[in-house]
Amino acid sequence: MEIDEDKIDDAVLALLWLTLHNERWAWKGFDWATTDRLHKKGLIGDPVNKSKSLILTDEGLARSEALFRELFTRPPQ
């Protein structure tokens, strides 16, 4: 089975929006390879630190919310 890492990255980025606090910080608890890819894409700050949170860039914050709405919400009735 071939894994589409871009889809994994999108799902993790959407879930980071779910754990937002202090406007652009999110709890990190996801696979290191995934957060490293998100960092290389410019969507989050460097996740390698002692903090339990990571910071989303402006682009990452906007994309995170859009993906969360696309993947995890129901259309209005």
For each residue, the residues with C-beta under 8 A, 3 or more apart:
1:
2:
3: 8
4: 7 8
5: 8 9 34 37
6: 9 10
7: 4 10 11
8: 3 4 5 11 12 34
9: 5 6 12 13 34 37 38 41
10: 6 7 13 14 67 71
11: 7 8 14 15 67 71
12: 8 9 15 16 30 31 34 35 38
13: 9 10 16 17 38 43 60 63 64 67
14: 10 11 17 18 64 67 68 70 71 72
15: 11 12 18 19 30 68
16: 12 13 19 20 26 30 44 54 56 60 64
17: 13 14 20 26 61 64 65 67 68
18: 14 15 68 72
19: 15 16 26 27
20: 16 17 23 24 25 26 56 64
21: 25 26 27 53
22: 25
23: 20
24: 20 55 56 61
25: 20 21 22 53 54 55 56
26: 16 17 19 20 21 53 54 55 56 64
27: 19 21 52 53
28: 35 47 51 52 53 54
29:
30: 12 15 16 34 35
31: 12 34 35
32: 35 36 47
33: 36 37
34: 5 8 9 12 30 31 37 38
35: 12 28 30 31 32 38 39 44 47 54
36: 32 33 39 40 47
37: 5 9 33 34 40 41
38: 9 12 13 34 35 41 43 44 47 60
39: 35 36 42 43 44 45 46 47
40: 36 37
41: 9 37 38
42: 39 57 59 60
43: 13 38 39 56 57 59 60 63 64
44: 16 35 38 39 47 54 55 56 57 60
45: 39 54 55 56 57
46: 39 49
47: 28 32 35 36 38 39 44 54
48:
49: 46
50:
51: 28 54
52: 27 28
53: 21 25 26 27 28
54: 16 25 26 28 35 44 45 47 51
55: 24 25 26 44 45
56: 16 20 24 25 26 43 44 45 60 61 64
57: 42 43 44 45 60 61
58: 61 62
59: 42 43 62 63
60: 13 16 38 42 43 44 56 57 63 64
61: 17 24 56 57 58 64 65
62: 58 59 65 66
63: 13 43 59 60 66 67
64: 13 14 16 17 20 26 43 56 60 61 67 68
65: 17 61 62 68 69
66: 62 63 69 70
67: 10 11 13 14 17 63 64 70 71
68: 14 15 17 18 64 65 71 72 73
69: 65 66 72 73
70: 14 66 67 73
71: 10 11 14 67 68
72: 14 18 68 69
73: 68 69 70
74: 77
75:
76:
77: 74
